[in-house]
Amino acid sequence: MCTKTNNVKNLNEEKWSKREVDKFYKFLETDAELRNSIPKKYLKTTTQSLNSYLINREGAKKFVSLIKDDLLQNLTNVVEVNPGLGLLTKELLKAGVPFINLYEKDSVFYNQLEKLSNTFPDRVTVTNGDLIHLMTAPVSYSVHNSIAMSMLKVIEKRKWEEVSCLQIIGTIFNNQFIRNIILNTVFQRSFMMYGRVTFYIAVPSFIWFEWVAPADLNSVTVMLKTLFNYKHFGNLDNQMFVPWLRPKRALSKKLAGKLSTEDMNAIYILKLEPKPDLYKAFNGEELVYFWHFVRNNFYKPHIRVIPSLEKIMPGCGINLIAKDYTIFTEFTELNLKQIYDLFCEFKSWPEFKNSVFISSIHECEKLSTMY
């Protein structure tokens, strides 16, 4: 049994309610082997974590049962990030994934992963590397870091419209991940230099409700839905992962107040895959232009269409009024198609090529490597 002591430093019990403490200890008591395998440094609470681990056998089985039918349709190059104890890896192999490349940063898990490799010979490789850092670090990191480049070189390059060149599976609790895969897709950098990358990932409620499925559109959501197809498979409980998230602290107060406890504590299993016809819809530099257009007009709530675009092209308001926009129309009132149509209208004006919009894009492209 897992005995409670007066030393609560590792579990940060001072931040938990008694119910939360009892529930977590109850979970640890149910599986002695797992309990003894979890490094104490991960038994803590946090609002978000760069490296998070699935530590529940039933959770691993459910994760794989949710994604396997979709995943097994394309297995060109399967990669798991943060395999940790290898629970998800084992279920993926049992489900029929023939070979998995594991990227694990923390050497404390290597003994567990080595045992797994011996159980499934010639079906697993374990690499010391933080692939999540590669996905969430500044874009320039993947260009200048030798370890990052060695990771990228193993990918077989494919045409964008072909099946995905890489399938990445794991838990991602860092919201910078979403921002960076958007940038990498727009500028075709990092993994996206080699073709379309499919993600089967577990994300917390603050990523789901703020970026993937928010009540109101924001710049990240507009770009995410423009660039990617996504599918929600189902949910897991956040107590199946360590460090244990405190989603109420990570969510905005306004959003947290609208969510049920169940929704707030859920981990959302979803697929993100770049659209195969993306570069047919956006020719040449148009995708970069569209990214800059969205970024420029959704950086804060309640930006109005005509006043904002008048700053870039003085006198354009009359064209917009002819398209049924009013002086009060806000960008957040538009749906995705209306945003795209407005961009096309904006780009069609003769003044576009010589506008400050074009001159500011190049500076923003430089800055994009910093985020």
C-alpha positions in Angstrom: 0.0 0.0 0.0 1.1 3.6 -0.6 1.5 5.1 2.8 0.9 8.8 3.4 3.6 10.6 5.4 4.0 14.1 6.8 6.4 14.9 3.9 4.1 16.3 1.2 6.7 18.2 -0.8 6.7 15.8 -3.8 2.9 15.6 -4.1 2.3 19.3 -3.4 -0.6 18.3 -1.2 -0.8 21.8 0.1 -2.3 22.8 -3.3 -4.9 19.9 -3.3 -8.2 19.4 -1.6 -8.5 16.4 0.7 -10.8 14.7 -1.9 -8.1 15.2 -4.6 -5.4 13.8 -2.4 -7.4 10.7 -1.4 -8.4 10.0 -5.0 -4.8 10.2 -6.2 -3.5 8.0 -3.4 -6.3 5.5 -4.1 -5.1 5.3 -7.7 -1.5 4.7 -6.7 -2.6 1.9 -4.3 -4.3 -0.1 -7.1 -1.2 -0.9 -9.1 2.0 -1.6 -7.0 4.2 -2.1 -10.1 3.2 1.2 -11.6 3.4 3.0 -8.3 7.0 1.9 -7.8 7.9 2.8 -11.4 6.7 6.4 -11.4 9.6 8.8 -10.6 8.7 10.9 -7.6 9.6 14.1 -9.4 6.5 13.7 -11.6 4.1 13.2 -8.7 3.2 16.8 -8.4 0.5 19.2 -9.6 0.9 21.8 -12.3 -1.1 24.0 -14.6 0.8 22.8 -17.7 3.8 20.6 -18.4 6.1 20.3 -21.3 6.6 16.6 -20.7 3.6 14.6 -19.5 3.2 10.9 -19.1 0.4 8.4 -19.3 0.5 6.1 -16.2 -2.7 4.2 -16.3 -3.1 0.8 -18.0 -6.8 1.2 -18.7 -6.2 4.7 -20.0 -3.6 3.3 -22.5 -6.0 0.6 -23.7 -8.8 3.2 -24.2 -6.4 5.6 -26.0 -5.4 2.9 -28.5 -8.9 1.6 -28.9 -10.1 5.1 -29.9 -7.4 5.8 -32.5 -6.4 2.3 -33.9 -9.0 2.0 -36.7 -7.9 5.4 -38.1 -4.2 4.9 -37.3 -3.9 1.5 -39.0 -5.0 3.0 -42.3 -1.5 4.6 -42.7 1.6 3.5 -40.8 4.4 5.0 -42.9 6.5 6.1 -39.9 5.0 5.8 -36.4 6.7 7.9 -33.6 5.7 8.1 -30.0 6.7 11.0 -27.9 7.2 10.7 -24.1 6.5 6.9 -23.9 7.6 6.9 -20.3 6.6 3.6 -18.8 5.7 2.2 -22.3 2.0 1.6 -21.5 0.7 3.2 -24.6 3.6 1.6 -26.7 2.6 -1.9 -25.6 -1.0 -1.3 -26.5 -0.1 0.1 -29.9 2.1 -2.9 -30.7 -0.6 -5.3 -29.6 -3.1 -3.4 -31.8 -1.0 -4.2 -34.9 1.4 -1.3 -35.3 4.4 -3.1 -36.8 7.2 -0.7 -35.6 7.4 2.3 -33.4 10.2 4.9 -32.9 10.2 6.0 -29.3 11.7 9.4 -28.3 12.2 9.7 -24.6 14.2 12.5 -22.9 14.3 11.2 -19.3 16.7 8.4 -18.8 14.8 7.3 -15.7 12.4 5.5 -18.0 15.0 3.7 -20.1 15.0 0.4 -18.0 11.3 0.1 -18.6 11.5 0.8 -22.3 14.4 -1.7 -22.6 12.2 -4.4 -21.1 9.5 -3.5 -23.6 12.0 -3.6 -26.5 13.0 -7.2 -25.4 9.4 -8.2 -25.2 8.8 -7.0 -28.7 12.1 -7.5 -30.5 12.8 -5.7 -33.8 9.6 -3.6 -33.4 10.8 -0.8 -31.2 13.7 1.7 -31.2 14.4 4.0 -28.2 16.1 7.3 -28.9 17.3 9.8 -26.3 15.6 12.9 -27.6 12.9 15.4 -26.7 10.7 15.5 -29.7 8.1 17.7 -28.0 10.8 20.3 -27.5 11.5 20.2 -31.2 7.8 20.7 -31.9 7.4 23.6 -29.4 10.8 25.3 -29.6 11.5 28.3 -31.8 11.4 27.3 -35.5 15.1 28.2 -35.7 15.9 25.5 -33.2 15.1 22.7 -35.8 17.4 24.4 -38.3 20.5 24.9 -36.1 20.3 22.0 -33.7 22.2 18.9 -34.8 20.1 16.4 -32.7 16.9 17.9 -34.2 18.2 17.6 -37.7 19.2 14.0 -37.1 15.6 13.3 -36.0 14.2 15.0 -39.1 16.5 13.1 -41.5 14.9 9.7 -40.8 11.6 11.0 -42.4 11.0 9.9 -45.9 9.9 12.9 -47.9 6.5 12.8 -49.6 4.5 15.2 -51.8 2.1 17.3 -49.7 -1.1 15.8 -51.3 0.1 12.2 -50.6 -0.5 10.2 -47.4 1.2 11.6 -44.4 4.9 11.0 -44.0 4.9 10.7 -40.2 2.4 9.7 -37.5 3.2 11.2 -34.1 1.4 9.8 -31.0 1.6 11.0 -27.4 0.5 13.5 -24.8 1.1 17.2 -25.4 0.2 19.5 -22.6 2.0 22.6 -23.9 -0.1 25.1 -25.8 3.0 26.4 -27.7 2.8 23.1 -29.7 -0.4 24.3 -31.4 1.2 27.7 -32.3 4.3 26.1 -33.7 2.7 23.5 -35.9 0.7 26.3 -37.4 3.9 28.3 -38.2 5.7 25.2 -39.4 2.8 24.4 -41.8 2.5 28.0 -43.1 6.2 28.3 -43.8 6.8 24.5 -44.4 9.5 24.2 -41.8 10.6 21.4 -39.4 8.6 18.3 -39.9 6.4 19.9 -42.5 9.4 20.2 -44.9 8.9 16.5 -45.6 5.2 16.3 -46.2 2.1 16.1 -44.1 2.4 15.0 -40.5 -0.5 13.4 -38.6 -0.8 13.8 -34.9 -2.8 11.5 -32.6 -2.5 13.3 -29.3 -3.9 13.7 -25.9 -4.5 17.4 -25.0 -5.9 19.0 -21.8 -9.0 21.1 -21.6 -7.2 24.5 -21.8 -5.9 23.5 -25.3 -9.2 22.0 -26.4 -11.5 24.9 -25.3 -9.1 27.8 -26.0 -7.5 26.7 -29.3 -9.3 23.7 -30.9 -13.0 24.3 -30.1 -13.5 27.7 -28.5 -16.8 29.5 -28.3 -15.4 32.5 -30.1 -12.9 32.5 -33.0 -9.3 33.7 -32.3 -6.2 33.9 -34.5 -5.0 30.4 -33.4 -8.3 28.7 -34.0 -8.8 30.4 -37.4 -5.4 29.2 -38.6 -5.8 25.7 -37.0 -9.1 25.1 -38.7 -7.9 26.6 -42.0 -4.8 24.4 -42.1 -5.9 21.2 -40.4 -8.6 18.6 -40.4 -9.3 17.4 -36.9 -11.2 14.6 -35.3 -12.2 14.2 -31.7 -12.2 10.5 -30.7 -13.1 10.6 -27.0 -11.8 11.6 -23.6 -9.6 10.3 -20.7 -9.4 11.5 -17.1 -6.5 13.8 -16.3 -5.6 11.7 -13.3 -4.3 9.0 -15.7 -1.4 11.4 -16.5 1.5 12.9 -14.5 2.3 15.6 -13.6 -1.3 16.0 -12.5 -2.9 19.0 -14.1 -4.8 21.7 -12.4 -6.9 22.8 -15.4 -9.0 25.4 -13.4 -5.8 27.4 -12.9 -4.7 27.0 -16.5 -8.1 28.1 -18.0 -9.2 31.7 -18.0 -11.6 32.5 -15.2 -14.3 33.3 -17.7 -14.0 30.0 -19.5 -13.5 27.9 -16.3 -16.8 29.3 -14.9 -18.7 27.9 -17.9 -17.3 24.4 -17.9 -18.5 21.4 -15.9 -16.0 19.7 -13.7 -16.0 16.7 -16.0 -15.2 18.8 -19.1 -12.5 20.7 -17.2 -10.8 17.6 -16.0 -11.0 15.7 -19.3 -8.0 14.9 -21.6 -9.1 15.1 -25.2 -7.9 12.5 -27.7 -7.8 14.0 -31.1 -6.3 13.7 -34.6 -4.8 16.7 -36.3 -3.7 16.4 -39.9 -2.9 19.1 -42.4 -5.4 19.4 -45.3 -4.1 17.6 -48.5 -5.4 20.4 -50.7 -4.1 23.2 -48.6 -1.5 24.5 -51.2 -4.0 24.2 -54.0 -6.4 26.5 -52.1 -3.5 29.0 -51.4 -1.2 29.6 -54.3 2.3 30.8 -53.9 2.7 33.2 -51.0 -1.0 33.4 -50.4 -0.9 31.2 -47.3 1.7 33.5 -45.7 -0.5 36.5 -46.6 -3.5 34.9 -45.1 -1.6 34.0 -41.9 -0.5 37.7 -41.6 -4.0 38.9 -42.3 -5.5 36.8 -39.5 -2.7 37.6 -37.1 -3.1 41.3 -37.8 -6.8 41.3 -37.2 -7.4 38.9 -34.4 -4.7 39.9 -31.9 -7.4 41.2 -29.5 -11.2 40.9 -29.2 -13.6 43.3 -30.9 -11.5 44.5 -33.7 -13.8 46.1 -36.3 -13.3 45.2 -39.9 -13.6 48.6 -41.7 -11.5 50.7 -39.2 -8.8 48.0 -39.1 -8.5 47.7 -42.9 -8.7 51.4 -43.4 -5.4 51.7 -41.5 -3.8 49.6 -44.1 -5.6 50.9 -47.2 -7.2 54.3 -46.6 -10.4 54.6 -48.5 -11.2 50.9 -48.7 -14.3 51.3 -46.4 -16.5 52.2 -49.3 -15.7 48.9 -51.0 -16.5 47.0 -47.8 -19.8 48.8 -47.3 -20.7 47.7 -50.8 -20.1 44.2 -49.6 -22.6 44.7 -46.7 -20.1 45.3 -43.9 -20.9 48.1 -41.5 -18.7 50.3 -39.4 -19.5 48.1 -36.4 -18.8 44.7 -38.0 -16.2 42.8 -36.0 -13.8 40.1 -37.2 -15.0 37.7 -34.5 -18.5 37.9 -35.9 -17.4 36.3 -39.2 -17.2 32.6 -39.8 -14.2 30.9 -41.5 -15.6 31.2 -45.0 -16.4 34.9 -44.5 -12.9 35.5 -43.2 -11.4 33.8 -46.2 -13.7 35.7 -48.6 -12.8 39.0 -46.9 -9.1 38.2 -47.3 -9.6 37.5 -51.0 -11.5 40.8 -51.4 -8.7 42.6 -49.6 -6.0 41.0 -51.7 -7.8 41.9 -55.0 -7.6 45.6 -54.5 -5.1 47.4 -56.7 -3.5 49.1 -53.7 -2.6 45.7 -52.1 0.8 45.2 -53.7 2.2 48.5 -52.5 0.5 48.6 -49.1 2.2 48.5 -45.7 0.7 45.1 -45.3 3.2 43.6 -47.8 6.2 45.4 -46.3 5.3 44.2 -42.8 5.0 40.5 -43.8 8.8 40.1 -44.2 9.5 41.4 -40.7 6.8 39.1 -39.3 8.3 36.1 -41.2 11.6 36.8 -39.4 9.9 37.0 -36.1 8.0 33.7 -36.8 11.3 31.8 -36.2 11.3 33.1 -32.6 8.0 31.6 -31.5 
